[in-house]
Amino acid sequence: MSQRPLGVDAPPAGTGWFITALGIAQICSWGTLFYGFPLIAEAMRGDLGWSKPVLYGAATLGVVLASIAAYPVGAAIDRGRGRYLMAGASVLAGLLLLAWSQVEDVAAFYVVLAGLGMLQAATLYEPAFAVIARRVGALRARSGITALTLWGGFASTVFIPIIQILIETQGWRGALVVMAGVNGLLCASLYFAAIDPARDAPVPVREDGSAPLSGRRAVAAAMRRPAYWGLMLAWVSYAAAFSSLTYHLYPLLLERGLDAAGVVAVMAVIGPAQVAGRIAIRMLAPAAPVRVIGSAVVIVFPLAAAALAFAPPSVLVIGAIAAVYGAANGMITIVRGLAVPEMVSREAYGAVSGSLTGPMNLMQAVAPLAAALLWQASGGYGAVLAAIFVGALFLCLGFWFAALKASR
């Protein structure tokens, strides 16, 4: 399917407040629902004596349920229900965080984390991307999605220190009460105020004058395009490589010879590098086709995995690798948000994107466990890095195939 690149047309005037409100809400949603978990889990482990497998098993269950919720959430946003969906999900997230602050047994903890996992499908990037596409139209979504990822890139920088201070001063239960308020009051209010179905762009009719496809019909039509399956392979492979590396980076770098302070220094580079990568796209390639940008960016991932495997135990060398990897990771988030309307279909953005996000989230849930089992079986992270390298190669092959098919 040959498409002209998104972002050639500027977004309509008056969307500045809309993007700003979404951006602030995304910082808070990501900071409390995603980045806060490891800090709270570690504090719970010391207080309640629960093991890491028990704690992280609940998070894995939540991600699995998020993968199931991805399609219906996207389809609901396509039908104009983004305001009530995202605001309502934030209120429910606040209530569940409040319930989490009171848990005393594992069963209740798993129920809470299962619910929070499902709500992530309605509060993080993918639903926000779909809301932007509905507000301004698929042709004009690029600048808004890029801007939103710049906001979201600061979530860890803002909230990890705040949550750590709250844990140290109020305890993990007190920290969760504050996080509950952030979601139930601030995020919900911002989503409700910013998302206004009455201001959404008109849904264009098809060339033959018929109504555009929606829901399952739109997904079925997308599945008939080879580019859809190329993106499916690319994003599932990306999720496997990214989540494995994210969850295992700390012990992996310790095994490679860095001390704890060096590992923290290297990991601190990744977040700012992601923001820098997104800024680079906005400044240097504001109208370049997403398939071209993505085709160049994906090659960084296998190269970074290979470089990490053979790098000396130097903070400077590994930090440089982390910076390049982080920049590419920041760029690929934008590519993910724009690939569907440019390369597959501009109809039913939420439903089609959700159908791709579900399998990706599922892989994101199981890959870290698979990497842990591989580490245990092989006795080291060499085999894990090799598997990440292979996954990154499949990311390249999938995206290049999709780009080739989309350009025809």
Order of alpha helices (4+ residues) and beta strands (2+ residues): alpha-alpha-alpha-alpha-alpha-alpha-alpha-alpha-alpha-alpha-alpha-alpha-alpha-alpha-alpha-alpha-alpha
